Amino acid sequence: MKQRKQQKFAVCIRNEDCGDLELRKVYKILPDKSAANDGYLRVIDESGEDYVYPKDNFILIELPKAVEHALLDTS
């Protein structure tokens, strides 16, 4: 059985100059090594698109599988 890679999520703790982010909201993080090397995270924001934002705007979190599934459910 193929094991599914765990998704990464973060909570927004700062949104100065980032009008597309909501404080205390959980966001899905997409892998982006280049952005990470420059101190940024690739985040799916309020527009539904992915953009890079300063890593300091977020705290990475681990979620229980049930919560992760609920956040990723598109039905």
For each residue, the residues with C-beta under 8 A, 3 or more apart:
1:
2:
3:
4:
5:
6: 68
7: 28 29 68 72
8: 28 29 31 60
9: 26 27 28 29 60 61 62 63 68 71
10: 26 27 29 41 43 58 59 60 61
11: 24 25 26 27 58 59 61
12: 15 21 22 23 24 25 27 57 58
13: 23 24 57 58 59
14: 18 23 56 57
15: 12 18 19 21 22 23 57
16:
17:
18: 14 15 21 53 54 57
19: 15
20: 45 46 47 51
21: 12 15 18 25 27 43 45 46 53 57
22: 12 15 25 46
23: 12 13 14 15
24: 11 12 13
25: 11 12 21 22
26: 9 10 11 61 63 71
27: 9 10 11 12 21 43 44 45 58
28: 7 8 9 43 44 71 72
29: 7 8 9 10 41 42 43 58 60
30: 42 43 44 50
31: 8 42
32: 35 36 40 41 42 52
33: 36 37
34: 37 38
35: 32 38 40 41 42 52
36: 32 33 39 40 41 55
37: 33 34
38: 34 35
39: 36 54 55 56
40: 32 35 36 52 53 54 55
41: 10 29 32 35 36 52 53 54 55 57 58
42: 29 30 31 32 35 50 51 52
43: 10 21 27 28 29 30 50 51 52 53 58
44: 27 28 30 48 49 50
45: 20 21 27 48 49 50 51 53
46: 20 21 22
47: 20
48: 44 45
49: 44 45
50: 30 42 43 44 45
51: 20 42 43 45
52: 32 35 40 41 42 43
53: 18 21 40 41 43 45 57 58
54: 18 39 40 41 57
55: 36 39 40 41 58
56: 14 39
57: 12 13 14 15 18 21 41 53 54
58: 10 11 12 13 27 29 41 43 53 55
59: 10 11 13
60: 8 9 10 29
61: 9 10 11 26
62: 9
63: 9 26 67 68 71
64: 67 68
65: 68 69
66: 69 70
67: 63 64 70 71
68: 6 7 9 63 64 65 71 72
69: 65 66 72 73
70: 66 67 73
71: 9 26 28 63 67 68
72: 7 28 68 69
73: 69 70
74:
75:
